[in-house]
Amino acid sequence: MTPNSIRCSTAPNNEVEGSDPSAPRVQLLVIRLSAMGDVAMCVPVLRALQNRYAHLYLTVLTPRFLQPFFRGIPRIEFFAPDLKGRHKGLRGLVRLWRDLGRFDGVADLHDVLRSKVLRGLFRSQGTPVRHIDKGRAAKRALTSSRHKHLEPLRPTVVRYAEVFRRMGFALPEIPLPVRMRYPLSETTAQIVGEKRERWIGIAPFAQHQGKIYPLEQMEKVIAGLARCEGVRLFLFGGGAREKAYAEAVASGVERVTPMIGRVSLQEELELISQLDLMVSMDSSALHMASLVGVPVISIWGATHPYAGFYGFGQDPADAIQRDLACRPCAIYGNKPCRWGDFRCMGQIPPSEIIEKVKQKIGALDDGA
């Protein structure tokens, strides 16, 4: 491996169910370069795969900052591509292919132009390759404005698992995430202090406008929840604009702590693991909370849980949305609203979100 590879492996477990300890070592390359939520959704599949096959070793091609998502998975190492430098462009992809070396198989969980070039190069040297079926035609039908087929599509986690099954691995149904609680770093512990209340995370942002609840209405949600006894709120996100919003909203409001720009992604995941509940958009926060078994109240606008990107293991009843004829209009929320007002989000009153959170916290208090 080149210096660009980061090794985080553990010793093989020779008692893994369904695995022959005498089987020769198999090295697979798994490609999933972005986005955060999509990378997080492949984690349960890779964990199930490694728990079943003791002779299997994985190299995951993914950005360095996303590697904390794979915490606790045995026999896994990473390769962080330099897509703005050494591995930029077509020649860079050829260098990346050479830098990666040889594998017994390649699982492309991304299926974009960059990964198609890579898998073509591996296939040229005789390496078995399988790639995800994204169901693009069905997704077009789901978001069609004239001939909409509003039916649930296969979840992305299932699509990931199918890639490995087509490679010949007897992968059973993927287990739902279990509740994990990671210890907090010293930096995070100093910020948040001792846990004495119910901790609720709020992630008001997403990559595209069609997935963001109106920020002035989100302020009312935060203010309303902050008035509830026995709860403390943490605001999550990334970037200067989101940081400024969170700090302004939290200013002068008790029991609201902005976390944007104060901790690393790994520390953020550790704090999320300590939450009792997360409130998020259709965004990476939904999938980060799902990774550690934290229940999520999610708010949906231009996109829809039917597209296959709902949080793995989350209760469908915890999705807040409006049944409008124009929804969903986009798979990723990146299209302009045909009405110009994103009414799919604007028609959801803050009181509905606040009440849903209260009900969920009450159910947690009752042991449900």
Buried (B, 14 or more C-beta within 10 A) or exposed (E): EEEBBEEBBEEBBEEBEEBEEEEEEBBBBBBBBBBBBBBBBBBBBBBBBBBBBBBBBBBBBBBEEBBBBBBEBBBBBBBBBBBEEBBBEEEBBBBBBEBBEEBBBBBBBBBEEBBBBBBEBBEEEEBBBBBBEBBEEBBEBBBEEEEBEBEEBBBBBBBBBBBBEBBEBEBEEBEEBEEBEBEBBEEBBEBBEEEEBBBBBBBBBBBBBBBBBBEEBBBBBBBBBBEBEEBBBBBBBBEEEBBEBBEEBBEEBEBBBBBBBBBEBBBBBBBBBBBBBBBBBBBBBBBBBBBBBBBBBBBBBBBBBBBBBBBBBBEEEBBBBEEEEBBBBBBBBEBEBEEEEBBBBBEBEBEEBBEBBBEBBEEEEEEE
